[in-house]
């Protein structure tokens, strides 16, 4: 059994919470991803002294082609949270303005208060804007790993392997540990967590969330037809968390990589939006996960697989975002410069069933789980040579949980290998065989995942080999890719494959493949 997580996640070593700021009247600015009363700038807030500021900027709502479900979730969650602070007795100013700074200026003028406090923002851009405006920062404790602590770890590494960071996290936070050893005798159980989807599998239902007047008001302003998929209150987020641990946690691990049209979520937690806007703090999720595992009802492969996503990958990605710096997002080491394919915006522009189903799901809910994001969407962008920044912008716009710090390392580093291997030791390129093995997409598709040439050849299979061919000089030196590159020598139909690849690329650009 794992040791119960208690004080471990509350130590100053972990969160490095600052000393309470001096009690004085000030404006506390709350970004839309800082929605927790007990963390950030609010943890020491006083209803008698502090004005709480929320700014709904035009850039946030109209600056990009944001998915309306994403906007609805973020705005409605912020307004609900603002209302809860008013009920507590705070003076709350929720304003709409052209920019965040314009909004803060109007609030300061109204209340004659110039001192503005905020927890460290989650993006470089917002950090610099607020700093230039004279905002004072308290430490960002919405993660389990303080930024200085991650920087210390990364600075000591020859390579930035997530697995090394994850093991250190397990030990440091004392999660799923028996003394110095991991529970179950292994650090991860990846091999057990790669089952394909069962046939005609439905599984337990996910929650539907009731909508109130605030939800309706936001939806009306956005011209959006609400779904009932995503909660917009802490109460609803906690209900979602309970539903996951009660009904889905035990089955999560083995099926976490599977994709199926029978069930859009397949036991995934659906907690990432709430953790990323902080309706739920990650420590709360870890507490619940360890408690469920200690009850004896959850196998180690599910518990470890899920916990790794929170204390390992999520913390690692945030740490790498800040460690690698603001210029990291501009990487394009593979020289990929093709325009964003029309199928990303319109699923009718492709005959590939896997992409059609995935993009349709995104349009419906602003969400698919990590494997469609990596092995379908990012894989396609990678093997087609799509410009990394164009693809990054699209991913930022369409996913409900897509914060800047999330998407930059995930796309530039992992998704399209644009950083030349700073984060990942190999590109995540794959042909149709992987998709066929891990999903039920291929059987009704017009394309055959086993074929690499001919009109019915799966575009993924064709383009995978073409990608290796185009970059063989680069990847021949990669110890994890050299065998695949060597495999090109065994292809008797390489000239035909190159020709078919050009046909596929041209067809994708025209929205006909």
Secondary structure, DSSP 8 states (H G I E B T S, - for coil): -----SGGGGSHHHH-----------EEE--TT---TTSGGGTT--TTT-EEEEEEEHHHHHSS---HHHHHHHHHHHHHHHHHHHHHT-EEEEEEESSHHHHHHHHHHHHT---EEEE--SSHHHHHHHHHTT-EEE---SSSS-HHHHHHHHHT-SS--HHHHHHHHHHHHT-SEETTEEGGGSS--GGGS-----TT---S--------HHHHHHHHHHT----SSS--SHHHHHHHHHHHHHHTHHHHTTTTT-B-SS-SSTT----HHHHHTTSS-HHHHHHHHHHHHHTT-S-HHHHHHHHIIIIIIIHHHHHHHHHH-GGGGG--TT---B---GGGT-GGG---HHHHHHHHHHHHHS---HHIIIIIIIHHHHHHTB-HHHHHHHHHHH-TT--HHHHIIIIIIIIS-TTSSSS-SS-----HHHHHHHBSSSTTSSSBTT-SSSTTB-HHHHHHHHHHHHTHHHHTT-TTTHHHHHGGGG-TTHHHHHHHHHHHHHHHHTT--
